[in-house]
Amino acid sequence: MRKLCLALLLAVLLLCAASLACADTPAAVAEKGTGITVIPASQWAETFPEVYASYQANAENAEVVEYTEEYPFIKTIYEDYGFARYYGSARGHYYCVSDLMATGRPHALANCFTCKTADFTVLTLNDGDSAYSIPFDELDGASFEDVGCFTCHANTPGGQITVTHTYLADAVGDDFGSVKAETLSCAQCHVEYYFAPDGKMTTLPYQSLAGMDPDAIYDYYEGIGFSDYTNPRTGVQQLKAQHPEFETYMGAGSVHAGMFTCADCHMAKETGADGKMYLSHKYVSPLESETIQATCAGCHADLAGFVRGVQEPVKTRTNDVGVKLETLTNRLADAVASGKYTDEQLADIRALNRKGQWYWDFVFVENSDGAHNSRLTTKCLDRAEVFIDVALMLLDGLGE
């Protein structure tokens, strides 16, 4: 009897060890080649019924907020760029393709599909970088599946996480193995990126974790002489930040990056009908899940109150700095239109405008309103406001 008990105990310990090892299994990187196809999520529904049902539940997030109406100053800040005309909030993975196809922003090339569908990912894996420069209208986006199993698991759901967007592995470089697989899976899309001028490939502006700092990214863009667009009235060559959740969460000042993954906070661990635990694939704010909040309760008895305490002042200040940036844009545009000043006289003001807009935008388009890393968020807003204030002072000096 004692031997049986010991055997059972050993079996339990081995199962626990296997579970822990699985949890810490590093991410794989998809191999490039020819003939890769996507097994759609629907074909895994019978094998993983509860996971698939939770994935389908993302359809509940159907509301779209039009940011150009909620934040009218971005029509000035992003002038002559697509986001000044249409900037709808993302409804999540379930609507990726349909929202892209319906957007009021024009799309010239297929690279816009990068983070919307695995059907495009396999084109980059099979055909290489040439896929990024395919004309948008040549691809039948209506037939594409939204972000699904393949994006994070290749064709092996339930097993090792696989980074199928190989540009992420290239950008993280030697630090790839030090980042948890669950965080890397989200970082495939929740990042700052640009389309390389030569080839239009989706590219991340760094080669290591240290290079993900917004200061280093700005220097990177300066070094290659890159800008997303030029404001037609000010002549400022501006950068349009995307959605740098990964860079913010992993950046200096983050208090959770070393302990938790994206999945820990956004994918609840639920118990199925068979009593086994599964990871919900309905992606939520921690405040929308009692399961996740219970996990956080050890440190945050009032998680909702704590988050509000972080986010509300960040939202207010982001809005205030955005209005001030709008003022700078209009005043600089007036100075240009007056014809009184040379490009040399306006050069420093334009440079400050470019910097101020970059640091402000890094916060404005990052989806946590400071919750991912309040220190880095505050630092960016501080720097943005300093650059804007100095530019306004220089404009005041022009009139003397």
Phi, psi and omega in degrees: 000317180296320179296323179295317178297317178297321180295317178296318179298317179298319180297317179298316180298320179294321178295319178297317180297319179296321179296315180295319180297319180297320182295331183259010180295126180293157179289148171267169176239131183300140176278143177271148180176199180242151175087006177291134177234164180257125168275114185295156183302325183300333181283350177260001186299320182288326180285321181233068188299318183285323176296316180296320179297321179292324176298317179294334181293348176295346177295342181294338181274075189259352185281142175239128175259127178272107186292332179294338176271321181287327179233077187298340181294341181288343175296329177276315183296318181263020185308137181073018177232154187304325183291347176281342183258323179210124180214080180272145178295148179287135178265003176101184190300325186296332185249015187306308186288313183297322178292322178295317182291333184265352186298151177278357178273132180288149179232119181274320189238164182289346181302341176296341179278357190312308185255016183257333187202141176289342178297329175278325179304318181292334175296319180290327179287322183277319188253351179081199187295342180298337181297329184293336183258011173294134176303137183307316186288349179281345180259136180273082183300333181298337181268358184277147173275144175294175178312125184220207185300318186301322186305320184250348184232004191054228180253031180228059177304147182089350181248214183295139175290135181237126174280109181269343176268093191293342177298334178292315178299321178297319185286323180281335173060227184292347180274359185306314184290346181270355180255132180302142183302320183295330177283320178297324181299321178283328182292350177299332183234330184274067186216165168276134181213170171213163175265116183304132182304325180262096178108343176061026178288145171292123189223140176263140189274049177193169179230014180195169176297322180297329181283357182277353179298139182301331175295314181293323179294318178299316179297324177300311180296322176298319183296328180260003178065040186262143167214150180280325182194166178244125177296124189292337183264332182259338184078009180282128177276104193260155175254137176249104176296153182261263181212078190278058177296316181298312182296323180289312183295322182273356187282168179302134181104345179291131182262354184243343189302326182282347185248325189233155175257172175302320182296324180302324186260345186234357180226103187292145173273113184248161178255126182279177181298334180272004179086357181268150180279140172223159182265117179296136177255024166266114189273120189227162165292145176305333181286350181261004184229118176295327180297313180291319180298324178297324177293324182281345189298338179299329179249334184234090180299326177238079184298317182299317178295321179297314182296318177301321179297332176276311191284321186299313177293329178294315179300315181297314183289322178300318178295316181297317179291325177297319177296320179293324177293323175298318178299315178300315181302313181293320180292321177293321177298320178296320179295319178295314183295335181293335181072010183275345191235146179276165176300326179295321179291331183264354188300314182294323180293319178297319180296319178292322177298315179300315180292314181300318179295321180298309183291325176293315183295328180301328178273317186301320185264356176278130198275010184253353182051043175095345185292331180286328183191086186294329181293313179294321178300313179296320179299316181295317179294322176300312182295319179301314184292323177298312180298318180294316180297318180295320178298319178295323177296319179294324176295321176300321181292334180296330183277356182276000000 
